[in-house]
Structures are given as structure tokens and as C-alpha cells.
Amino acid sequence: MGKSIPQYLRQLDIRKSIVSLATGAGAIYLIYKAIRECIKCQPPLCSNSPVCIARECPGPGERALPQEAPVSEASDVGEPKGLAIERERHGRDSGELRRLLNSLECKHDEYAKSMILHSITRCVYLLEAEASACTTDDIMLVGSMLDDEDNSVKIQALNSLKAFSGIRKFRLKIQEHTIKVLELISTIWDTELHIAGLRLLNNLPLPDYVHPQLRRVMPALMEILQSDCILAQVQAIRLLSYLAQKNDLLYDILNCQVHPNFLNLFQSTQPGSLLFEVLVFAERLSEGQNASHYRAVKWHYNEQSLHEALFGNESRLADRLLALVIHPEEDVQIQACKVIVSLQCPPNLGVRPSCQASHSYFKSGE
């Protein structure tokens, strides 16, 4: 053949290498299949394992694919398989949200319930069509989890209701849980629960019939505002700013007792997001107390009230506002100026060009 012995040996070494590589690749493929078999096991409908919307799931009325069959071989042509959100995008109902809601009716431990509720929340945000197809009974089922003894279940139920509140047709039904949510916020000192509950309330129009309950929980809201959790503080101040625009709640807010260091919330060292919300709150309170119908009544405030801290003769609010006018964040600067204007120029006075209010919070030189 014309080949020398060294050439035959080199060719033999190459063939051995190819065989070795092929054997190694086959071993890797077998390991891959073994791992794939383990991770693709799906929990039964009422198992204690949380259900994930990112798994490969059959559509309604379909049987699950055999685990050893590749999806690409088992899928019909033109029918999308795979992630539930991919099915949603192709206009098919994955049934994932319905399975989760059905599973929630089964008996689970606290961890499993909280994880199922967490998955429901994700589904509502990601699978819009399936969420819109839910019923008010589903809302009541999720709402019933607010009575669970475990705080983590309550928190996840609040998050799920918050997700459903983005769908208009469910808002009235979710409003029915408002008093329960206010009760949870005011009786349980849990930061995550406060954040979840306040986020839900801030996403709903609050009906007038809950105003008596709002008066009772006002001290709790003020305590959350003065806590050391920024997220909870921001949510509490947003709710209080909304309530400050209600004529029958304004006095209850202004007469609510606060800590002696309340004005620390107006320090420039506070996060800009919190400072902005606090300044919006102060502006709405100032506008509310300067309204003609409010000024027509002679109100009496306690010495430790929010009114005295912000607008009393001994208040140092003016100093804090002037310091915020040069805050590095423009939104804070602008809002601080709005509060100053509202304090100096009450909108109901007919002397706006001269801005001569009956009581000035700033010296004439300022």
C-alpha cells in the first residue's frame, strides 16, 4: 500500500482517539438523560410540592408526554408546547392557573400553601388571559387564606389579591377583604405583611364604609410610617396621602399622635423616594387644613399630634423645607417648593399675589 510502519501507527492512534471521544460523548449523553429523567418528574395535582409555571405542561384534556420522548418528536405540527407562557402567547390555555387554584383547595402544610399562592401570583401577572378567565369564587378562595394561622400564607395571599386587583372585574370582590386587611396590618407587627397589605390597599379604591375602620387603624399606620423599613414607610405614606384628601378623615390624621422626632422624616439624609412621598403628604395636609370648609371649624389638637409637629407654633418644618430646596434630586426640590408655597399662599385666600397669609411659617427675609 506504500505506507510505512510509523504511518500505520499514527493512523491507529487517531482511530483510538476517535473511539475514545465517541465513548466519552456517549457516557455524557447517558448521564444527561438520567439527570433529565429526574428533573422532569411532575408533582401530582394535590402534592405538597409547589407547582411551577415554567415547566412543560399539557393543555386542557391532553395527556402528559412520556418522559423519555423528546418534546419535538411528540408535539403535533403547529401546536406550541413547552412553557405555559409560550402557550399563552400562542393563544392556548395552559391550564396552569386553574391547576394551582384547584390544588389550593386540597389539604397542604403551611409551606406548600404559601408556595402555591406564590405561583398563583406569578401566573396572574404572566398569564393574563387565564387570569381574566378566573371567577369571583377563585378570589374568595384566595381571600380565605387571609384567615390562615401562618403569617407567610397571609403574606402570599395578600400578594395574590394584589395581582388579581389589576383586573378590573375583580376589584369589587377584592374590596370586600379591605376591613380584614386593615385588621391584619394593625394587629400583626410584621414588616413583610405590612408591605403586602399596604400595596394591596394602595391599588384599590377604598369605599366610604371602611372609613370607621380606617380611623381605628390610623395610629398603626402612623407607627409604620415612623418605622425603620423604607418599603413599608413608602407604602404607609402613600395610603395616608390618599386618605388626607378625604374630608371626613383629615382631622383624624392631623390629630394622630406622632413621635417627638417625626420631622426626621424630612431630613436630607432620607432616601429620595421616601422624602418625595413625605413632602406630597405634607402638601396635601396643608391644602386640606387651608380649605374653607375645614377652617370654618375650630379644631383642637393634642400636643403630640401630627398637626403640631408640622404646623404648630414650635414646628421646625420651615428649616427642613429650606434645606430640601437644594436637595440633589430634582423631584424632591420641586416638591419641597410646592409645600412652601402651600404654607405661604393658601389657595382659598383672595390675596394670592401678595401671599400674605394669616400665619407665616417663614421669616420675611426667607
C-alpha positions, 0 to 999 in steps of 0.5 A: 500500500506504500505506507510505512510502519510509523504511518500505520501507527499514527493512523491507529492512534487517531482511530483510538482517539476517535473511539475514545471521544465517541465513548466519552460523548456517549457516557455524557449523553447517558448521564444527561438523560438520567439527570433529565429523567429526574428533573422532569418528574411532575408533582401530582395535582394535590402534592405538597410540592409547589407547582411551577409555571415554567415547566412543560405542561399539557393543555386542557384534556391532553395527556402528559408526554412520556418522559423519555420522548423528546418534546419535538418528536411528540408535539403535533405540527403547529401546536406550541408546547413547552412553557405555559407562557409560550402557550399563552402567547400562542393563544392556548390555555395552559391550564396552569392557573386553574391547576394551582387554584384547584390544588389550593383547595386540597389539604397542604402544610403551611409551606406548600400553601404559601408556595402555591399562592406564590405561583398563583401570583406569578401566573396572574401577572404572566398569564393574563388571559387565564387570569381574566378567565378566573371567577369571583369564587377563585378570589374568595378562595384566595381571600380565605387564606387571609384567615390562615394561622401562618403569617407567610400564607397571609403574606402570599395571599395578600400578594395574590389579591394584589395581582388579581386587583389589576383586573378590573372585574375583580376589584369589587370582590377584592374590596370586600377583604379591605376591613380584614386587611386593615385588621391584619396590618394593625394587629400583626407587627410584621414588616413583610405583611405590612408591605403586602397589605399596604400595596394591596390597599394602595391599588384599590379604591377604598369605599366610604364604609371602611372609613370607621375602620380606617380611623381605628387603624390610623395610629398603626399606620402612623407607627409604620410610617415612623418605622425603620423599613423604607418599603413599608414607610413608602407604602404607609405614606402613600395610603395616608396621602390618599386618605388626607384628601378625604374630608371626613378623615383629615382631622383624624390624621392631623390629630394622630399622635406622632413621635417627638422626632417625626420631622426626621422624616424630612431630613436630607439624609432620607432616601429620595423616594421616601422624602418625595412621598413625605413632602406630597403628604405634607402638601396635601395636609396643608391644602386640606387644613387651608380649605374653607370648609375645614377652617370654618371649624375650630379644631383642637389638637393634642400636643403630640399630634401630627398637626403640631409637629408640622404646623404648630407654633414650635414646628421646625418644618420651615428649616427642613423645607429650606434645606430640601430646596437644594436637595440633589434630586430634582423631584424632591426640590420641586416638591419641597417648593410646592409645600412652601408655597402651600404654607405661604399662599393658601389657595382659598385666600383672595390675596394670592399675589401678595401671599400674605397669609394669616400665619407665616411659617417663614421669616420675611427675609426667607 
